[in-house]
Amino acid sequence: MRGSRARGDADRLAALLTPRPTSAALAFDGVELVPGTEREAVLHRWVQDRIVALPEWNQLIEHEYLLGPEGFSLLDDARLTACTRTWRASACCA
């Protein structure tokens, strides 16, 4: 009984995975499985498609943030928060 239950679990898990042959084939939708040799390419695509492509990204990274005696200005604090929120929202497992 135990072996058949494990096989059933493995079958259900396999049904959730979408195999992709390369990082170029990723849709970034659901659970996609690529070969381990594609790890760097997946990370590169993720950063380009999900981070760098954001309309406000260049403004966020090109802005000069000044740390004064009282910390960052309210505007700079909001920009830095947006920056870190963008990175957190784009977290993925490789």
C-alpha positions in Angstrom: 0.0 0.0 0.0 2.7 2.4 0.9 4.5 2.2 -2.5 1.3 2.8 -4.4 0.5 5.9 -2.3 4.0 7.3 -3.0 3.5 6.6 -6.7 0.1 8.4 -6.6 1.8 11.4 -4.9 4.5 11.4 -7.5 2.0 11.3 -10.3 0.0 14.2 -8.8 3.2 16.2 -8.4 4.3 15.4 -11.9 0.9 16.7 -13.2 1.7 20.1 -11.6 5.0 20.5 -13.4 5.5 21.8 -16.9 8.8 20.6 -18.4 10.6 23.1 -20.5 13.7 22.2 -22.6 15.4 25.6 -22.3 15.0 28.9 -20.5 13.8 30.4 -23.7 10.7 28.2 -23.5 9.7 29.4 -20.0 6.4 31.2 -19.7 6.9 32.1 -16.0 3.5 30.7 -15.3 3.0 28.0 -12.7 5.7 25.5 -11.9 8.1 25.0 -14.8 11.0 22.6 -14.8 14.1 23.2 -16.8 17.3 21.2 -17.0 19.9 22.2 -14.3 22.3 23.4 -17.1 19.8 26.2 -17.8 20.1 27.7 -14.2 22.1 30.8 -15.2 20.0 31.4 -18.3 16.8 31.2 -16.3 18.1 33.8 -13.8 19.2 36.0 -16.7 15.8 35.8 -18.3 14.0 36.4 -15.0 16.0 39.5 -14.3 15.5 40.9 -17.8 11.8 40.0 -18.2 10.7 40.6 -14.6 12.9 43.3 -13.2 14.7 45.4 -15.9 11.6 45.5 -18.0 9.6 47.4 -15.4 8.8 50.9 -16.6 10.1 52.6 -13.4 13.2 50.4 -13.0 15.7 52.8 -14.7 14.4 55.7 -12.7 14.8 53.8 -9.4 18.4 52.6 -10.1 19.6 55.8 -11.7 18.4 58.1 -9.0 21.0 59.5 -6.6 20.0 58.6 -3.0 21.3 60.9 -0.3 21.6 59.7 3.2 21.5 62.7 5.5 21.8 63.0 9.3 18.0 62.2 9.6 18.2 59.3 7.1 16.8 59.3 3.6 14.2 61.9 2.5 10.6 60.7 2.4 10.7 60.5 -1.4 14.0 58.6 -1.4 12.7 56.3 1.3 9.6 55.6 -0.9 11.9 54.9 -4.0 14.1 52.5 -2.0 11.0 50.8 -0.7 9.7 50.4 -4.3 13.1 49.0 -5.3 13.2 46.4 -2.5 9.5 45.5 -3.1 10.3 44.8 -6.7 13.1 42.5 -5.8 11.0 40.7 -3.2 8.0 40.3 -5.5 10.2 38.7 -8.1 11.8 36.1 -6.0 12.0 32.7 -7.6 13.6 29.3 -6.9 16.2 27.9 -9.2 
